[in-house]
Amino acid sequence: MKILIVEDEKGLAEALGEILKREGYSVDLAFDGKSGLEKVLTGRYDCMILDIMLPLMNGLDVLSYIRVKEMDIPVLLLTAKSEVEDKINGLDCGADDYLTKPFETGELLARIRAISRRLNSSPDINPKFGDITLELKKCELICGGNTVVLGRKEFRMMELLISNTGHIVTKETFVNEIWESGDESAYNNVEVYISFLRKKLQLIHSGVQIKTRRGIGYCLEGS
């Protein structure tokens, strides 16, 4: 399990890093929000420990940005603030858990183990259709030796299409399963994301196509 620690208190970050390494984790460090964001966008991590009060870019802004980019990495927030409102804001921004400083090392390790259990409880069977495979744990679409990363909504849409092989998936189904609101913009988003998926299928040179059944919805065809 590879963990990114983003904490501006260098001594604390390095101490946490050493503790986690002794527990068998791989660890990278960043000491401000901007460099932390760059690392999480360009690296591959299983968990992010993120302080809220950071220079250059605060932790909540970092968290909001990666959720907008539809990155599913679990995030454990660290904060010196104990007010309920701050915790609520963190969870609303997409945090999976939080710890208030000062905290016990044992509690931090327990929270990370809980995150690890959730990651490992994901299904091991990757859905397949024709020449494509949907890699569940990495959110990747694979065709032969070609791979492309899917955003959260793209991934869920492809998962619905594959799991409904031989059937048409309606726009209403996509909206109800993926978008929280059922307004016109959500229905327009379905078309936009279908276009994204078609381009990614072409990118990995798949023979699978997403066919439109006008006025009804979409289905997969091809080999």
PLY file of the C-alpha trace (Angstrom):
ply
format ascii 1.0
element vertex 223
property float x
property float y
property float z
element edge 222
property int vertex1
property int vertex2
end_header
0.00 0.00 0.00
1.47 3.33 -1.08
0.61 6.41 0.97
1.11 10.12 0.26
1.50 12.36 3.32
0.87 16.08 2.72
1.84 17.93 5.90
3.69 21.26 6.27
5.11 20.41 9.69
8.19 18.71 8.30
9.14 16.98 11.54
5.66 15.50 11.93
5.50 14.43 8.29
8.87 12.68 8.48
8.01 11.01 11.78
4.71 9.71 10.37
6.57 8.53 7.29
9.03 6.51 9.36
6.24 4.98 11.44
4.31 3.92 8.36
7.43 2.51 6.69
8.07 0.35 9.75
4.52 -0.95 9.35
5.35 -2.02 5.80
3.82 0.88 3.86
5.50 2.74 1.00
5.47 6.50 1.71
5.97 9.76 -0.19
6.00 13.20 1.45
4.92 16.67 0.38
5.20 19.79 2.55
2.71 22.15 0.90
-0.63 21.86 -0.88
0.64 22.65 -4.36
3.36 19.98 -4.39
0.97 17.52 -2.75
-1.54 18.06 -5.53
1.14 17.60 -8.18
2.23 14.31 -6.59
-1.26 12.86 -6.31
-2.11 13.84 -9.89
1.03 12.30 -11.37
1.65 9.35 -9.03
-0.33 6.28 -8.07
-1.29 6.11 -4.41
-3.64 3.93 -2.36
-4.25 6.54 0.34
-3.58 10.22 1.03
-3.03 11.71 4.51
-3.81 15.39 4.04
-3.44 18.30 6.47
-6.03 21.07 6.10
-3.83 24.05 7.00
-1.15 24.06 4.28
0.89 26.78 2.54
0.38 27.62 -1.15
-2.89 25.67 -1.32
-4.99 24.51 1.63
-5.98 20.90 2.09
-9.69 21.38 1.38
-8.87 23.00 -1.96
-6.56 20.08 -2.80
-9.28 17.62 -1.84
-11.97 19.46 -3.82
-9.73 19.55 -6.89
-8.99 15.82 -6.94
-12.68 15.01 -6.44
-13.59 17.28 -9.35
-11.05 15.27 -11.35
-12.99 12.18 -10.19
-10.06 10.57 -8.39
-11.26 7.91 -5.96
-8.14 7.85 -3.75
-9.16 7.54 -0.05
-8.26 10.71 1.87
-7.66 10.93 5.62
-7.72 14.56 6.77
-5.48 15.87 9.55
-6.53 19.08 11.25
-5.65 21.08 14.35
-9.23 22.32 14.39
-11.75 20.49 16.52
-14.93 22.38 15.57
-17.70 20.20 14.16
-18.17 22.57 11.20
-14.60 22.00 10.02
-15.07 18.25 10.12
-18.34 18.53 8.21
-16.68 20.71 5.56
-13.93 18.15 5.14
-16.34 15.26 4.73
-18.51 17.29 2.35
-15.44 17.98 0.20
-14.94 14.23 -0.20
-12.76 13.11 2.73
-13.15 9.48 3.79
-12.11 10.07 7.40
-10.42 12.65 9.65
-8.18 12.92 12.69
-7.84 15.93 14.96
-4.33 16.87 16.14
-2.88 15.81 18.46
-3.67 12.15 17.83
-2.32 8.79 18.92
-0.20 6.87 16.44
-2.25 3.76 17.12
-5.44 5.53 16.08
-3.86 6.71 12.83
-2.70 3.19 12.01
-6.16 1.81 12.81
-7.78 4.32 10.43
-5.33 3.37 7.67
-5.99 -0.34 8.24
-9.72 0.35 7.92
-9.11 2.10 4.60
-6.97 -0.82 3.47
-9.73 -3.29 4.32
-12.21 -1.29 2.26
-9.83 -1.28 -0.69
-9.22 -5.02 -0.43
-12.92 -5.79 -0.13
-13.51 -4.65 -3.72
-14.62 -7.43 -6.08
-11.75 -9.36 -7.62
-13.60 -10.25 -10.83
-13.05 -7.60 -13.50
-16.03 -7.20 -15.87
-15.32 -8.05 -19.52
-17.01 -7.56 -22.85
-15.54 -8.43 -26.23
-11.90 -7.38 -26.23
-12.15 -5.00 -23.26
-11.67 -5.53 -19.53
-12.69 -3.09 -16.80
-9.99 -3.11 -14.11
-11.98 -2.36 -10.94
-9.22 -1.46 -8.51
-7.34 0.83 -10.88
-10.34 2.32 -12.73
-8.76 1.37 -16.04
-10.15 0.16 -19.34
-7.91 -2.44 -20.98
-7.70 -3.84 -24.50
-4.78 -6.17 -25.13
-1.68 -4.26 -24.08
-3.42 -0.87 -24.22
-4.75 0.83 -21.10
-6.59 4.07 -20.37
-7.66 5.49 -17.01
-11.36 6.29 -16.58
-12.84 9.06 -14.48
-15.30 8.10 -11.77
-18.43 8.73 -13.85
-16.89 7.19 -16.98
-16.01 4.10 -14.98
-19.51 3.74 -13.53
-21.11 4.20 -16.97
-18.89 1.54 -18.53
-19.62 -0.76 -15.61
-23.36 -0.34 -16.22
-22.96 -0.98 -19.95
-20.92 -4.15 -19.44
-23.19 -5.49 -16.69
-26.19 -4.99 -18.98
-24.74 -6.77 -22.02
-27.52 -7.57 -24.47
-29.76 -4.86 -23.03
-30.15 -1.14 -23.57
-29.13 1.15 -20.72
-31.47 4.14 -20.72
-30.48 7.72 -20.02
-32.75 7.59 -16.98
-30.73 4.68 -15.61
-27.45 6.57 -16.01
-28.91 9.69 -14.39
-30.45 7.80 -11.48
-27.33 5.73 -10.82
-24.62 8.37 -11.33
-26.00 11.92 -11.16
-27.74 13.18 -8.04
-30.04 15.59 -9.86
-32.48 14.64 -12.58
-32.56 18.01 -14.32
-31.88 18.58 -18.01
-28.17 19.19 -17.47
-27.76 15.67 -16.07
-29.30 14.17 -19.21
-26.98 16.30 -21.36
-24.03 15.07 -19.29
-24.87 11.48 -20.22
-24.28 12.30 -23.90
-21.04 14.11 -23.09
-19.65 11.20 -21.08
-20.71 8.66 -23.70
-18.62 10.70 -26.14
-15.66 10.54 -23.73
-15.98 6.76 -23.47
-16.15 6.34 -27.25
-12.92 8.29 -27.62
-11.22 6.18 -24.98
-12.33 2.96 -26.69
-10.72 4.27 -29.87
-7.60 5.25 -27.94
-7.02 1.65 -26.82
-7.90 0.32 -30.31
-10.89 -1.70 -29.15
-13.37 -3.24 -31.52
-16.15 -2.56 -29.02
-18.54 0.28 -29.82
-21.17 2.12 -27.81
-24.27 2.15 -30.00
-27.05 4.71 -29.62
-30.61 3.47 -29.67
-32.28 6.75 -30.47
-34.84 7.84 -27.95
-34.05 4.87 -25.69
-30.42 4.67 -24.58
-27.11 2.92 -25.25
-25.64 -0.57 -25.53
-22.31 -2.24 -26.30
-21.60 -4.02 -29.58
-18.50 -5.52 -31.15
-15.78 -8.01 -30.32
0 1
1 2
2 3
3 4
4 5
5 6
6 7
7 8
8 9
9 10
10 11
11 12
12 13
13 14
14 15
15 16
16 17
17 18
18 19
19 20
20 21
21 22
22 23
23 24
24 25
25 26
26 27
27 28
28 29
29 30
30 31
31 32
32 33
33 34
34 35
35 36
36 37
37 38
38 39
39 40
40 41
41 42
42 43
43 44
44 45
45 46
46 47
47 48
48 49
49 50
50 51
51 52
52 53
53 54
54 55
55 56
56 57
57 58
58 59
59 60
60 61
61 62
62 63
63 64
64 65
65 66
66 67
67 68
68 69
69 70
70 71
71 72
72 73
73 74
74 75
75 76
76 77
77 78
78 79
79 80
80 81
81 82
82 83
83 84
84 85
85 86
86 87
87 88
88 89
89 90
90 91
91 92
92 93
93 94
94 95
95 96
96 97
97 98
98 99
99 100
100 101
101 102
102 103
103 104
104 105
105 106
106 107
107 108
108 109
109 110
110 111
111 112
112 113
113 114
114 115
115 116
116 117
117 118
118 119
119 120
120 121
121 122
122 123
123 124
124 125
125 126
126 127
127 128
128 129
129 130
130 131
131 132
132 133
133 134
134 135
135 136
136 137
137 138
138 139
139 140
140 141
141 142
142 143
143 144
144 145
145 146
146 147
147 148
148 149
149 150
150 151
151 152
152 153
153 154
154 155
155 156
156 157
157 158
158 159
159 160
160 161
161 162
162 163
163 164
164 165
165 166
166 167
167 168
168 169
169 170
170 171
171 172
172 173
173 174
174 175
175 176
176 177
177 178
178 179
179 180
180 181
181 182
182 183
183 184
184 185
185 186
186 187
187 188
188 189
189 190
190 191
191 192
192 193
193 194
194 195
195 196
196 197
197 198
198 199
199 200
200 201
201 202
202 203
203 204
204 205
205 206
206 207
207 208
208 209
209 210
210 211
211 212
212 213
213 214
214 215
215 216
216 217
217 218
218 219
219 220
220 221
221 222
